[in-house]
């Protein structure tokens, strides 16, 4: 005597579910939208700041499209061979011998570090036939760099929402994500030290300019260029503009690009950007930036510098500063942002001391230094920014 399947509820449930499954699979293949997608992107975005843009979707069919979901796909850059060889995963030493040699988790870590943003599926409004809609797309870039849009993903669930039919549209765009900036007070490099033996030879011989001082009567031998024409017209006799010599000091910010810790390097980039273009719009006395072999004046050039910082890659090699020596001859004060403290960097600080250059030094780290290095930190009044207590340490720079 066999089973009476007509009386088994499990059989009935299975039959219904199997039928729904088959219908879902069959109907999911009928999604063939004819849509034209266009992004209207801003010129820049900022890391860890919400970014939105307008998406235009045009339906060129004679049928209304609804329940369409949208998502951007990006062309994430891959780690270079040099980065893969030299940059370890933070927890690599704790892994077993097989994982350390296979380097699989290092690869996953570097891929994650390269990923600038993650997005979610967003449901689009109904799109009338032969019509166009505009909707706002929002996401959060988590890192600086060039964000390359590669594809537009369109998907639609079947009638039972068990499967999604997907269509990819090649739709390339790009937007530059600028470094995150912190609310910091620009350091004051106008201390009295500059007039008390700190590179005073330089100040008295170079960097001099003429500043308008007063008006006086014309004297034989005065240059025609110095005539104040408005005063001559009022008084009826030639009047000369008198100048006095003024001195100014050149102040720079120096970023240490050498590191093997991506998190530390990113904080250093953000600190540099915060001083180049302060969020509180306070004026800064810093007028030049030096990074490796890159040098640029800051005035009227902030956007170009922020663009450079957005694309800058860290260098895993040992720190060296020979390329800075020529630039330092014309510097009176500098903000220095270091990623580590070792013999090469200490030699650099000693070199600046010999040049009598005023320094404001920030060290970004995740380490606790021993007594020998503590002595150097105290000697140069180095401000420590520990990435494990970032918000707390940033208050030291306010």
C-alpha angles and dihedrals in degrees: 000000000000134000119284098226091184088072097046112098091196090061091050091050091048092050093051094046092046090051091050089050093052092047091049092051093048097045094045090069093063095071104114108147122183101212133151113211125198130175122213101204130188117237095245142017131188130231114258091009120111112255126199135182138176119256119202116202120185122195111210095181127094089236130082115249118214139163090035117156124204135203135167121232119205135208098235113198119240124232115265121243089251092053091048092052099043107032114073127201110257094242096036095114091057094056125095122266094260094053092045092054097039091052091204094136091047089056092050090048093051092047089053091050090053094051109098102185146006123211137192135220111272123198113233123219119255111289113215118219115278090001141110132230131194120211134173120246119198131189140153119245107211098190140034123251141080110320108210116199110208110168142011111224118207120186137174128192120232120247091274095041092235098120136024124220111217133204124184122208119194102235115159122193137142139208130184116238109207122213120276112260129211127214099254136156111240109245118253110242093171096091123145089255088083088066097038104071098300105134091319093153088064093047094053096048107034138032092041122150138172119256125191109256113164148327125258141166120282118269128196110272097027115139119253088227090068096055114121099218098190092055091047089054092051098044100033093232133081115276123194129214109231121210135195126207115253132191127218132184128227115229125189141185115225120201120200105223095185116101144122095205113081095195092054091047092051091053089050090052090050092050091051092049090048091059095042094052109014115208091222090055091236115159116254129208091214110108104170140042126209123191119164103302093343118104129171141161112242102212111100089353105081096115092053091049093048088050090053091049091049091058099037116123122206119246116227093200126104117282117266132169108187090113089061098056097088092047093048092060089075098041125099100177136012144186109220123198112195129189096201143002116236139134094282093051092045088052088053092052090049089051090054089049090054089053089051091234115161110238137199105189128196121186118198111200148138095214138093109227126221126241095273092058092038088062090056091046091053093042093056096032091237116191110225119216109188111196089212090065100025101151092049094049094044088065087069088068097052 
